[in-house]
Amino acid sequence: MSLVTLEQTITTLPEVKEALEQLAYPCQEQDDAIVSHIAILDRKFPVLITISDNRLCFNIQVAQLQDISQSEGADDAAKALAQLLSINDIICPFATCLMDAEDGLDPGDPIILIDSVAIGDLSIGELDAEMDAARRALTQAVATIGL
């Protein structure tokens, strides 16, 4: 295994995996993705990393819609979801998103954090900064949901 250097640009998923491992993020390559995790309050949240349109895409499942209903009470679920969406300016560059809600809301719909960065000149330092931003966004989202 060769090390990803500070000057080297990261352009492929195997290079992303190698760089994440150098940054002490355990990860696995699965199909066309890298799966890592970020630990917050003794919970591990999966980080799915893919490449799409020359962008490195990060998706972190924070919870499911039913988790908000359970933590806040069914009557306050809509308010909690609105609060979660309102933190987007705080957690920038990440944003909250409710997946699979095209046909109405379902308790199993995942709430995720998303972001993407251009991969053409991505360095290990920039990848480290992105993972740090992911940790901060996830910490804020977890606190907002009350998990």
Backbone torsions as a table, in degrees:
resi	resn	phi	psi	omega
1	MET	NA	127.4	176.2
2	SER	-94.0	151.4	-179.2
3	LEU	-85.7	142.9	172.2
4	VAL	-78.3	123.5	-177.6
5	THR	-90.0	165.7	179.7
6	LEU	-61.6	-32.1	-177.3
7	GLU	-84.2	-21.0	-174.6
8	GLN	-72.9	138.6	174.1
9	THR	-88.1	146.0	-179.4
10	ILE	-100.7	120.9	-175.7
11	THR	-129.1	-8.3	-177.3
12	THR	-130.1	160.8	177.5
13	LEU	-62.8	-40.0	175.8
14	PRO	-60.1	-35.1	176.8
15	GLU	-69.7	-36.3	175.7
16	VAL	-62.1	-46.7	179.4
17	LYS	-59.0	-47.5	-179.5
18	GLU	-60.8	-44.2	-179.8
19	ALA	-65.9	-42.7	178.5
20	LEU	-61.4	-40.8	178.1
21	GLU	-63.9	-38.6	175.8
22	GLN	-63.7	-30.8	179.5
23	LEU	-87.2	8.8	177.5
24	ALA	71.9	28.6	172.1
25	TYR	-103.3	107.8	176.2
26	PRO	-62.2	140.2	-179.5
27	CYS	-155.6	164.1	178.5
28	GLN	-132.5	146.9	173.8
29	GLU	-94.2	125.5	180.0
30	GLN	-132.5	117.2	-178.7
31	ASP	50.9	-116.9	-179.1
32	ASP	-106.2	40.6	-177.2
33	ALA	-152.3	161.6	170.0
34	ILE	-113.2	134.1	176.9
35	VAL	-116.0	122.3	175.8
36	SER	-126.5	-165.6	174.7
37	HIS	-153.8	159.3	173.4
38	ILE	-125.8	128.6	-179.7
39	ALA	-93.4	128.0	176.0
40	ILE	-134.9	125.1	177.1
41	LEU	50.3	50.8	177.1
42	ASP	64.9	15.1	174.9
43	ARG	-118.1	142.3	175.9
44	LYS	-102.5	124.2	178.8
45	PHE	-105.1	125.2	-178.8
46	PRO	-69.4	139.6	176.2
47	VAL	-115.8	115.1	178.0
48	LEU	-99.4	124.1	-177.8
49	ILE	-120.0	124.9	179.8
50	THR	-131.4	169.1	172.5
51	ILE	-115.4	129.2	177.9
52	SER	-144.9	127.2	178.7
53	ASP	51.1	48.2	179.3
54	ASN	59.3	28.6	176.3
55	ARG	-127.2	140.7	174.3
56	LEU	-88.7	116.5	-172.8
57	CYS	-104.6	132.7	-179.7
58	PHE	-113.7	129.0	176.5
59	ASN	-131.0	124.0	-178.8
60	ILE	-125.7	115.7	177.8
61	GLN	-78.6	119.6	-179.2
62	VAL	-87.9	-43.3	-174.8
63	ALA	-167.1	-175.8	169.7
64	GLN	-115.3	159.6	-179.1
65	LEU	-53.6	-37.8	180.0
66	GLN	-64.2	-27.0	178.4
67	ASP	-65.6	-36.1	177.4
68	ILE	-67.9	-42.8	179.3
69	SER	-60.9	-39.6	-178.4
70	GLN	-73.2	-37.2	-177.5
71	SER	-80.8	-28.5	-175.5
72	GLU	-105.9	-15.2	-171.0
73	GLY	91.2	141.5	-173.2
74	ALA	-56.2	-36.5	-178.3
75	ASP	-67.6	-28.0	-176.8
76	ASP	-98.7	3.7	-176.7
77	ALA	-61.1	-43.3	-179.7
78	ALA	-64.0	-39.9	177.8
79	LYS	-64.5	-42.8	179.3
80	ALA	-64.6	-40.2	178.4
81	LEU	-64.9	-41.0	177.4
82	ALA	-63.2	-39.1	176.8
83	GLN	-62.9	-42.2	-179.7
84	LEU	-61.7	-43.6	178.8
85	LEU	-69.5	-28.0	-178.0
86	SER	-75.2	-12.2	-180.0
87	ILE	-84.6	2.3	-177.5
88	ASN	-55.3	-35.5	178.7
89	ASP	-71.3	-26.1	179.5
90	ILE	-79.4	-37.4	-173.9
91	ILE	-94.8	7.1	178.6
92	CYS	-51.2	134.0	20.2
93	PRO	-87.3	-5.0	177.8
94	PHE	-79.1	159.9	176.7
95	ALA	-140.6	150.7	176.0
96	THR	-85.2	151.5	-177.0
97	CYS	-151.9	141.8	174.4
98	LEU	-103.5	113.9	-175.9
99	MET	-86.2	154.0	173.0
100	ASP	60.8	32.2	-177.6
101	ALA	-101.8	16.2	-177.1
102	GLU	-62.2	-35.3	-176.1
103	ASP	-102.7	30.6	-177.4
104	GLY	98.5	168.9	-177.1
105	LEU	-83.2	139.8	177.7
106	ASP	-128.9	140.4	-178.9
107	PRO	-55.3	-26.5	-179.3
108	GLY	-86.7	-0.3	179.7
109	ASP	-62.0	129.0	-179.2
110	PRO	-79.4	143.1	172.0
111	ILE	-102.3	121.4	-175.2
112	ILE	-127.3	160.6	168.8
113	LEU	-102.4	136.9	-179.2
114	ILE	-130.1	150.1	171.4
115	ASP	-164.4	163.1	173.4
116	SER	-149.2	151.4	178.1
117	VAL	-132.9	148.6	177.5
118	ALA	-62.9	139.3	-175.2
119	ILE	-100.7	-8.8	-175.7
120	GLY	-59.8	-37.0	-179.0
121	ASP	-131.2	31.1	-178.4
122	LEU	-71.0	129.0	178.1
123	SER	-106.5	169.4	177.6
124	ILE	-64.1	-34.2	177.0
125	GLY	-64.9	-39.8	178.0
126	GLU	-69.3	-36.7	176.1
127	LEU	-64.8	-41.2	176.7
128	ASP	-60.9	-44.2	178.8
129	ALA	-63.2	-37.8	178.9
130	GLU	-66.4	-41.5	178.5
131	MET	-67.7	-34.2	175.9
132	ASP	-66.4	-41.9	176.8
133	ALA	-63.4	-37.1	177.8
134	ALA	-63.4	-43.0	179.0
135	ARG	-62.2	-44.8	179.3
136	ARG	-63.8	-43.6	179.4
137	ALA	-64.0	-41.7	179.9
138	LEU	-66.3	-41.3	177.6
139	THR	-59.3	-44.9	178.9
140	GLN	-64.9	-42.7	-179.5
141	ALA	-64.9	-42.9	179.2
142	VAL	-62.8	-42.0	178.3
143	ALA	-65.2	-38.2	-179.8
144	THR	-66.7	-41.3	-180.0
145	ILE	-73.1	-33.2	-177.7
146	GLY	85.2	33.3	179.4
147	LEU	-77.1	NA	NA
